[in-house]
Amino acid sequence: MSKLNERRKQISEMGEGEARKEIQELRMKLFNLRLQQQRGEVKDNRVFSNTKKDIARLLHRLTMLESE
């Protein structure tokens, strides 16, 4: 199983509290990445898009949990 599929499976099994906590951590990671980028410390720019996609997946998961 690919890393992406494992991550999707992880997210789909999360509860609401866990998903909210993860979103908060990822947003903090994104903030820190932006600071690192300004200092020229970021080697791989794909980290930004991957983090943003994870946040979007988690927000979608929360939406699905609320509609159930």
C-alpha positions in Angstrom: 0.0 0.0 0.0 1.3 3.4 -0.9 2.1 6.1 1.7 -0.8 8.2 0.4 -3.3 5.4 0.7 -2.1 4.7 4.2 -2.6 8.3 5.1 -6.1 8.4 3.6 -7.0 5.3 5.6 -5.6 6.8 8.8 -7.7 10.0 8.3 -10.8 8.0 7.5 -10.6 6.2 10.8 -10.1 9.4 12.9 -12.7 10.7 15.3 -13.7 14.3 15.5 -11.4 15.3 18.3 -8.4 13.6 16.8 -9.0 15.2 13.4 -9.3 18.7 14.9 -6.1 18.2 16.9 -4.3 17.0 13.7 -5.5 20.0 11.7 -4.2 22.3 14.4 -0.8 20.5 14.3 -0.6 20.6 10.5 -1.5 24.4 10.4 1.3 25.0 12.9 3.7 22.9 10.7 2.7 25.0 7.7 3.3 28.2 9.6 6.8 27.0 10.6 7.5 25.9 7.0 6.7 29.4 5.8 9.2 30.8 8.3 11.8 28.3 7.3 11.2 29.1 3.6 11.9 32.8 4.3 15.2 31.9 5.9 16.0 29.6 2.9 16.0 26.4 4.9 13.3 24.5 3.0 14.8 21.9 0.6 11.7 20.3 -0.7 8.8 22.6 -1.7 6.4 19.6 -2.1 6.1 19.6 1.7 3.8 22.6 1.4 1.3 21.0 -1.0 1.3 17.7 0.9 0.6 19.5 4.2 -2.2 21.5 2.6 -3.8 18.4 1.1 -3.7 16.6 4.5 -5.5 19.6 6.0 -8.1 19.5 3.3 -8.6 15.7 3.8 -9.1 16.3 7.5 -11.5 19.1 7.0 -13.5 16.8 4.6 -13.4 14.1 7.3 -14.9 16.5 9.8 -17.6 17.5 7.3 -18.5 13.8 6.8 -18.6 13.2 10.6 -20.9 16.2 11.1 -23.3 15.1 8.4 -23.7 11.6 9.8 
